[in-house]
Amino acid sequence: MDELIIDVRQNEYTGRERSPHVPWSPEEIARDAAAARDAGASIAHFHARDPLTGAPSTDPAQYCEIARAIRASSDAVVLPTLGAGVSDDLDVRIGHVVRMGREPATRAELAPLDLASTNVSFWDARAGRFVTEDYVYRNPVAVLRALARGVEAAGARPMAVAWNVGSLRLLEPLIALGVLREPLYLELTLTGGGVLDGHPPTERGLEALLDFLPGGLDLEWGVLCFGASLLDLADAVLERGGHLALGLGDHPYEELGKPTNAEVVARAVERGRAHGREPASPQQVRERLGLAPA
């Protein structure tokens, strides 16, 4: 796909200490998604948050409210989380996607399957300590099967998220088993800023993943960078034919001042056009990935 898919990663579990523009409430998330769509994003990825405190929320009704509000204000592809770091309970992780699937106005279109079990270990170099030491994000194959079944039953498609080379080695077996389907959207995870669980946000870190990307699969791949600026690596991604997944949920992008997600997306669009790639529309993404009509 020559067009550039931009997935705006709106909020994750990020606070507002470094960016006041991280959206928390359903209304804020929808406005933010619409502005990012106008700037060139085609996919809106979000986590439900407590509107006042920003605490992670697993409330299915809130996810439905967010999706309904996004659809009322834009045509962005709807991509909620599957509860990374919130709970090991499968019903909690998938419950909101199941509820969202009951109505066309709230249905998710994509949902992320993290193809790795990993330590959630944030290193605070200034304090000389780990912020977390005892949490493991668990995604064994049995869990991936169950999550994928739930996502598909809710009318959405699983999106693969690779954390390491081992994740990429899982792709072909999971496709053979029907857990994942082609055409597939895959996001490669790089991590920085004290987040130690992914490949580093460098060309070498990226190449180490691309070296093990299986050939012969019908897929589009993009890159996300949690804890560091993806803009620093955007040219390397674009030169290799990849797509971009970025936003204030991952990094405050203070090199741009105090930007909104739309302003971060606009800078990604500039980089894409410098490489001759126009931003993909949501409809182009739906057609390329075989998503059900919104």
C-alpha positions as CSV (number, residue, x, y, z in Angstrom):
1,M,0.0,0.0,0.0
2,D,1.6,3.2,-1.1
3,E,-0.6,5.4,1.0
4,L,0.6,6.0,4.6
5,I,-1.5,4.6,7.4
6,I,-1.3,6.8,10.5
7,D,-2.7,5.3,13.7
8,V,-3.0,8.0,16.3
9,R,-2.3,6.5,19.7
10,Q,-4.3,8.9,21.7
11,N,-3.8,8.3,25.3
12,E,-2.7,4.9,26.5
13,Y,-2.4,5.2,30.3
14,T,-0.5,8.5,30.1
15,G,-0.9,11.3,32.6
16,R,-0.9,15.0,32.0
17,E,2.3,15.9,33.8
18,R,4.1,16.5,30.5
19,S,1.2,17.1,28.1
20,P,-2.1,18.8,29.0
21,H,-3.6,17.6,25.8
22,V,-3.9,13.8,26.6
23,P,-7.6,13.1,26.2
24,W,-9.4,11.2,29.0
25,S,-13.1,11.7,28.8
26,P,-15.2,10.2,25.9
27,E,-15.9,13.7,24.6
28,E,-12.2,14.6,24.7
29,I,-11.2,11.4,23.0
30,A,-13.8,11.9,20.2
31,R,-12.8,15.5,19.6
32,D,-9.2,14.5,19.6
33,A,-9.8,11.6,17.2
34,A,-11.7,13.9,14.8
35,A,-9.0,16.5,14.8
36,A,-6.4,13.8,14.2
37,R,-8.5,12.5,11.3
38,D,-8.6,15.9,9.8
39,A,-4.8,16.1,10.1
40,G,-4.3,12.8,8.3
41,A,-4.8,9.9,10.7
42,S,-6.9,7.0,9.6
43,I,-7.0,4.9,12.8
44,A,-8.0,6.1,16.3
45,H,-6.5,4.0,19.1
46,F,-7.7,4.7,22.6
47,H,-8.0,3.5,26.2
48,A,-11.0,4.4,28.3
49,R,-10.0,6.6,31.2
50,D,-11.6,8.1,34.3
51,P,-12.6,11.6,33.0
52,L,-11.4,13.3,36.2
53,T,-8.3,11.3,37.4
54,G,-7.2,9.6,34.2
55,A,-7.2,6.2,35.9
56,P,-7.6,3.3,33.5
57,S,-11.2,2.2,33.0
58,T,-12.5,-1.2,31.9
59,D,-16.1,-0.1,31.9
60,P,-17.7,-1.4,28.6
61,A,-20.4,1.3,28.7
62,Q,-17.6,3.9,28.6
63,Y,-16.0,2.2,25.6
64,C,-19.3,2.2,23.8
65,E,-19.8,5.9,24.6
66,I,-16.3,6.7,23.2
67,A,-16.9,4.7,20.0
68,R,-20.3,6.3,19.4
69,A,-18.9,9.8,19.9
70,I,-16.0,9.1,17.5
71,R,-18.4,7.9,14.8
72,A,-20.6,10.9,15.3
73,S,-17.6,13.2,14.6
74,S,-15.4,11.4,12.1
75,D,-15.0,8.3,9.9
76,A,-11.8,7.1,11.7
77,V,-11.2,3.4,12.1
78,V,-12.1,2.5,15.7
79,L,-9.3,0.6,17.5
80,P,-9.8,0.2,21.3
81,T,-7.3,-1.5,23.6
82,L,-7.6,-5.1,24.8
83,G,-6.7,-4.0,28.4
84,A,-2.9,-4.3,28.4
85,G,-1.7,-4.1,32.0
86,V,-5.2,-3.8,33.5
87,S,-6.2,-7.4,34.3
88,D,-5.3,-11.0,33.5
89,D,-9.0,-11.8,33.5
90,L,-10.0,-12.6,30.0
91,D,-13.6,-11.4,30.5
92,V,-12.3,-8.1,31.6
93,R,-9.8,-7.8,28.7
94,I,-12.4,-8.6,26.1
95,G,-15.7,-7.6,27.7
96,H,-15.8,-4.1,26.3
97,V,-15.1,-5.3,22.7
98,V,-18.0,-7.8,23.1
99,R,-20.3,-5.1,24.4
100,M,-19.2,-2.7,21.6
101,G,-20.1,-5.3,19.0
102,R,-23.8,-5.3,20.0
103,E,-24.5,-2.2,18.0
104,P,-23.1,-0.9,14.6
105,A,-22.6,2.5,16.1
106,T,-20.3,1.2,18.8
107,R,-18.6,-1.7,17.1
108,A,-14.8,-1.9,17.2
109,E,-13.1,-2.5,13.9
110,L,-9.6,-3.6,15.0
111,A,-8.3,-4.8,18.3
112,P,-4.7,-5.4,19.2
113,L,-3.3,-8.8,20.0
114,D,0.1,-8.4,21.7
115,L,2.1,-11.5,20.5
116,A,4.4,-11.7,23.6
117,S,4.3,-12.1,27.3
118,T,6.7,-9.6,28.8
119,N,7.8,-7.9,32.1
120,V,6.2,-4.5,32.6
121,S,9.4,-3.0,33.9
122,F,9.8,0.8,33.8
123,W,13.3,1.9,34.9
124,D,13.6,5.3,36.5
125,A,17.2,6.1,35.8
126,R,17.1,9.3,37.8
127,A,15.9,7.6,41.0
128,G,17.9,4.4,40.3
129,R,14.9,2.1,40.7
130,F,12.3,0.2,38.8
131,V,8.9,1.7,39.0
132,T,7.4,-1.7,38.6
133,E,9.1,-5.0,39.4
134,D,6.5,-7.7,39.8
135,Y,4.0,-7.5,36.9
136,V,4.1,-9.7,33.9
137,Y,1.9,-9.0,30.9
138,R,0.7,-12.5,30.0
139,N,-0.2,-13.5,26.4
140,P,0.3,-17.2,25.9
141,V,-1.1,-18.8,22.8
142,A,-4.2,-20.0,24.6
143,V,-5.0,-16.4,25.6
144,L,-4.3,-15.2,22.1
145,R,-6.7,-17.8,20.7
146,A,-9.4,-16.8,23.2
147,L,-9.0,-13.0,22.6
148,A,-9.0,-13.5,18.8
149,R,-12.2,-15.5,19.0
150,G,-13.9,-12.9,21.1
151,V,-12.7,-10.0,18.8
152,E,-14.0,-11.8,15.6
153,A,-17.3,-12.7,17.3
154,A,-17.8,-9.0,18.1
155,G,-17.4,-8.1,14.4
156,A,-13.8,-6.8,14.6
157,R,-10.5,-8.0,13.3
158,P,-7.4,-8.8,15.4
159,M,-4.4,-6.6,14.7
160,A,-1.0,-8.2,15.5
161,V,1.5,-6.3,17.8
162,A,5.0,-7.6,17.7
163,W,7.3,-6.9,20.7
164,N,10.3,-8.9,19.7
165,V,11.6,-11.4,17.2
166,G,9.7,-14.2,19.0
167,S,6.5,-12.3,18.2
168,L,7.3,-12.4,14.5
169,R,8.0,-16.1,14.6
170,L,4.5,-16.6,15.8
171,L,2.8,-14.9,12.9
172,E,2.9,-17.8,10.4
173,P,1.7,-20.5,12.9
174,L,-1.1,-18.2,14.1
175,I,-2.2,-17.5,10.6
176,A,-2.1,-21.3,9.8
177,L,-4.3,-21.9,12.8
178,G,-6.8,-19.1,11.9
179,V,-6.0,-17.1,15.0
180,L,-4.9,-14.3,12.6
181,R,-6.2,-13.7,9.1
182,E,-4.7,-12.1,6.0
183,P,-4.7,-9.4,5.0
184,L,-3.1,-8.5,8.3
185,Y,-2.2,-5.2,9.9
186,L,0.9,-5.6,12.1
187,E,2.5,-3.0,14.4
188,L,6.2,-3.4,15.5
189,T,6.9,-2.1,19.0
190,L,9.9,-0.1,19.9
191,T,10.4,1.3,23.4
192,G,12.5,4.0,25.0
193,G,12.5,6.3,28.0
194,G,13.1,3.6,30.6
195,V,10.7,1.1,29.1
196,L,12.9,-1.8,28.6
197,D,10.7,-4.5,27.2
198,G,10.9,-3.8,23.5
199,H,13.6,-3.3,20.9
200,P,15.3,0.1,21.3
201,P,14.0,3.0,19.1
202,T,16.9,3.0,16.7
203,E,17.5,1.9,13.1
204,R,19.3,-1.2,14.5
205,G,16.3,-2.0,16.7
206,L,13.9,-1.6,13.8
207,E,16.1,-3.7,11.5
208,A,16.4,-6.5,14.0
209,L,12.6,-6.8,13.7
210,L,12.4,-6.4,10.0
211,D,15.0,-9.1,9.5
212,F,12.6,-11.6,10.9
213,L,9.4,-10.3,9.2
214,P,8.1,-13.4,7.3
215,G,8.0,-13.1,3.6
216,G,5.1,-14.0,1.5
217,L,2.4,-12.8,3.9
218,D,-0.3,-10.4,2.8
219,L,0.2,-7.7,5.4
220,E,0.8,-4.0,6.1
221,W,3.3,-3.2,8.9
222,G,3.7,-0.1,10.9
223,V,5.8,1.0,13.9
224,L,4.9,2.4,17.3
225,C,7.4,3.8,19.8
226,F,6.4,3.8,23.4
227,G,8.5,6.1,25.6
228,A,10.3,7.9,22.8
229,S,9.7,10.0,19.7
230,L,8.8,8.0,16.6
231,L,9.4,11.2,14.5
232,D,13.1,10.6,15.1
233,L,12.8,7.3,13.3
234,A,10.0,8.2,10.8
235,D,12.3,8.5,7.8
236,A,13.8,5.1,8.3
237,V,10.3,3.5,8.6
238,L,9.0,5.3,5.6
239,E,12.0,4.4,3.4
240,R,11.3,0.8,4.2
241,G,7.6,1.0,3.2
242,G,6.2,1.0,6.7
243,H,3.4,3.0,8.4
244,L,3.4,5.1,11.5
245,A,1.5,4.7,14.9
246,L,2.2,7.6,17.2
247,G,0.6,10.0,19.6
248,L,0.6,11.6,23.1
249,G,-0.2,8.2,24.7
250,D,3.4,7.1,23.9
251,H,5.4,10.3,24.1
252,P,4.7,14.0,24.7
253,Y,6.6,15.2,21.6
254,E,8.0,18.1,23.5
255,E,10.3,18.8,20.5
256,L,7.2,20.3,19.0
257,G,6.3,22.4,22.1
258,K,3.1,21.3,23.7
259,P,1.4,19.7,20.7
260,T,-2.0,18.1,20.4
261,N,-2.3,14.7,18.8
262,A,-3.5,16.4,15.6
263,E,-0.3,18.4,15.5
264,V,1.8,15.3,16.0
265,V,-0.1,13.6,13.2
266,A,0.4,16.7,10.9
267,R,4.1,16.3,11.4
268,A,3.9,12.6,10.4
269,V,2.0,13.6,7.3
270,E,4.8,16.0,6.4
271,R,7.3,13.3,6.7
272,G,5.2,10.9,4.6
273,R,4.7,13.5,1.8
274,A,8.5,14.0,1.8
275,H,8.7,10.4,0.8
276,G,5.9,10.7,-1.8
277,R,3.3,9.0,0.4
278,E,-0.1,10.7,0.9
279,P,-2.0,9.8,4.1
280,A,-4.5,6.9,3.7
281,S,-8.1,7.6,4.3
282,P,-10.0,5.4,6.7
283,Q,-12.0,3.9,3.8
284,Q,-8.7,3.0,2.0
285,V,-7.6,1.2,5.2
286,R,-10.9,-0.6,5.5
287,E,-10.6,-1.8,1.9
288,R,-7.0,-2.8,2.2
289,L,-7.5,-4.8,5.4
290,G,-10.9,-6.3,4.5
291,L,-12.7,-4.7,7.4
292,A,-16.4,-4.8,7.7
293,P,-18.1,-1.5,6.6
294,A,-18.3,1.0,9.5
